[in-house]
Amino acid sequence: MPLIEWNEHFSVNEIFLDSHHNKLLNIINNLYDAIQNNKSSQDIKAIVLDLISYTKYHFTEEELLLAKNNYAQLEQQKEAHAIFLDKAWGYLEHLHTDYNKTGNEAFEFLKTWWNQHILELDMQYKDIFH
């Protein structure tokens, strides 16, 4: 069972960003599955690196699109993105010591981030894409 399942409630009315969010959710669920199934620390690190890499790409693209649409809360988005990346790197650094403990903390962080960032912060720009 996935950690979080995509549904239309997550849509921000922009197909490009929705596809990014869906891919991010797939990576998060892959990480969850890997830890639940006791995959090797190398496999888990690879997924975390994929999450960080794709997240950087997504954040860059999202910020460019928001800037192009003169989104007033762009700086708030950028700050939230920087905080997420710092946390993700922190979890990656601690995976080698205890990935079960770190993994559980990471999942709580990712679920909270998903709910706060996508369902609250990103939903604030939803109306600019009509």
Buried (B, 14 or more C-beta within 10 A) or exposed (E): EEBBEBEEEBBBEBEEBBEBBEBBBEBBBBBBBBBEEEBEBEBBBBBBEEBBEBBBEBBEEBBEBBEEEEBEEBEEBBEBBEEBBEBBEEBBEBBEEEBEEBBEBBBEBBBEBBEEBBEEBBBBBEEBBE
